[in-house]
Amino acid sequence: MTFSSVVGRFRILALAEAVSWAGLLLGMFFKYVVVQNEIGVKIFGPIHGFVFVAFILVTLMTKEPLKWDARTLLLGLLSSIPPFGTVLFERWAAKTGRLDEPASAPSPEQP
């Protein structure tokens, strides 16, 4: 999985979005339940916001190269809302072939 391919970028950001959600939820837990200290939210809030926007953008940029229909695109975008939804969507998309790399055109044989 590399950041240089469409699928790689999507998978990395889907995982990063879920991890940033976990950090934000942990920060909120400490802020509101344990120590009433908001440092976790101040750290993970902006990180999650940045990764959320990056995931939305990479999902929009993934539609054309992977030939996603509107339904798949909408599910991908909506998966960013609930915690860990991006990981569930990524696994479903991989299982159903929606993250298969597009076949590259065969190179013409040289005489």
N, C-alpha and C positions, 0 to 999 in steps of 0.2 A: 504494500500500500504506500504509494508515494503521492506527494502533493502536486506532481507534474501532470497527472491524469485527471480527467473529469471525475471519474469514479473515486479515485484516491482522495481528491479534495472533498468530495461529498462525504465520504466515510469518516475522514479525519474530523471534519467540522460537526458531523452528527455526534460523534463521540465527545468532542470538546464541549458541545452544547450541553450534553447530559452531565459531564463532569462539572461544568460551571453551575448547572442547576444544583447539583449535590452540594457544592461549596456554598452557594447562596442559601440553600435550605439549612445547612449546618450553621451558617452565620446567623440566620434568623432564629434558630433554636437557642443558640447562646444568648442572643439579644433579648429574646422575650421570655425564655424559660429559666436559663441557668444563672447567668451573671449580670444580666441587663447591661451588657457592654456591646456596643454596636460596631466594633472594629471589623468583625467578620463580614457584616453587611456592607461596610464602607469599602472593603477590599473586593469581595466577590460580586457586589452589585454592578460596578462598572465593567468588570471582566465578563460577567454574564451578559450584560447589555451589548458589549462589543461582539462576543461570540454569537449571540442571538442574531444580530444584524448580519454578520458574516454568513451564518447558516442560511438565512433567508436569501441573501444574494447568490450564494453558491447553488441553492436549490433552484432558483430562477434560471441560473446559467446552465444547469444540468438538463433542463427540459429538452432543448433542441438536440444536443449531441446524442442523448440516449433515447430520443423519440418518445418522450413521455406524453401521454394524453392529458387533457385538462384535469381529469379525476386524479390521476397519479400526482400531478403537480400540486393540486389542492390538498391532497392528503399529506404530501411532503411539507407543505407550508404549515398546515394545521398541527403537524407533529411537533412543531417547536413550542407549542403552548403548554401542554402538560409536562410535568417533570419526567424526564427519561423517554418521552415520546419519540424523539429523534432516533434513539437506538432501536426501539420497536419498529419504526418505519424502515430504518436501514435494513434490519434483518428480514422484514417482509419483502422489501424491494429486491434484496439479494435472492431470497428464496423463490420469488416469482419471475426472476430473470430481468427485472427492471434496472438492475445495475450491471448488466452484462456490457462489457466494452463493445462499442460498435465495430463490426468487422471492417477492417481497412481494405481499400480497393486493392486487388492483386496487382503487383507491379508487372508491367508489360515485359514479356520475354525479349531479351536482346538476341539478335541473330548472331 
